[in-house]
Amino acid sequence: MAGSDLKAKTLTASGTISAGPARLAAVHYMGHSSTGTIEFKDGGASGTSVFSLQVKANDSGDLTIPEEGVKFNTDLYAVLTNVTSAAFFFK
């Protein structure tokens, strides 16, 4: 069986997922009682917005990114708005 270089981190509030360059491969999220978003930034809280994921109220789901994932050159930061928790898988 081949090894995997994936790492995982769970957040319940906005924060850094990876403190260095990373490739986001997947996300599992749990929505809040209101519609929310997960905004992914490169360069910390004040960094460049790369993309946002809409989260329906009281919903959970998964996002799997094909190929090598989305590349973040500086670091990988997520802004959670009305999201209870999210697990991020990256390399």
Long-range contacts (C-beta under 8 A, 24 or more apart in sequence): 5-91, 6-89, 6-90, 6-91, 7-89, 7-90, 7-91, 8-87, 8-88, 8-89, 8-90, 9-87, 9-88, 9-90, 10-85, 10-86, 10-87, 10-88, 11-78, 11-80, 11-85, 11-86, 11-88, 12-80, 12-84, 12-85, 13-80, 14-45, 14-77, 14-78, 14-79, 14-80, 15-77, 15-78, 16-44, 16-75, 16-76, 16-77, 17-75, 17-76, 17-77, 17-78, 17-88, 17-90, 18-72, 18-75, 18-76, 18-90, 19-75, 20-74, 20-75, 21-71, 21-72, 21-73, 21-74, 21-75, 22-71, 22-72, 22-75, 22-76, 22-90, 22-91, 23-68, 23-69, 23-70, 23-71, 23-72, 23-90, 23-91, 24-65, 24-69, 24-70, 24-72, 24-76, 24-88, 24-89, 24-90, 25-64, 25-65, 25-69, 25-89, 25-90, 25-91, 26-62, 26-63, 26-64, 26-65, 26-69, 26-88, 26-89, 27-53, 27-62, 27-63, 27-86, 27-87, 27-88, 27-89, 28-60, 28-61, 28-62, 28-86, 28-87, 29-53, 29-55, 29-60, 29-61, 29-62, 29-63, 29-83, 29-85, 29-86, 29-87, 30-60, 30-83, 30-84, 30-85, 30-86, 31-55, 31-56, 31-57, 31-58, 31-59, 31-60, 31-82, 31-83, 31-84, 32-57, 32-58, 32-82, 32-83, 32-84, 33-57, 33-58, 33-82, 34-82, 35-82, 36-80, 36-81, 36-82, 36-83, 37-79, 37-81, 37-82, 37-83, 38-78, 38-79, 38-80, 38-81, 38-83, 38-86, 39-78, 39-79, 39-81, 40-70, 40-72, 40-76, 40-77, 40-78, 41-77, 41-78, 41-79, 42-72, 42-73, 42-74, 42-75, 42-76, 42-77, 43-74, 43-75, 43-77, 44-74, 44-75, 44-77, 45-77, 45-79, 47-74, 47-75, 47-77, 55-82, 55-83, 57-82
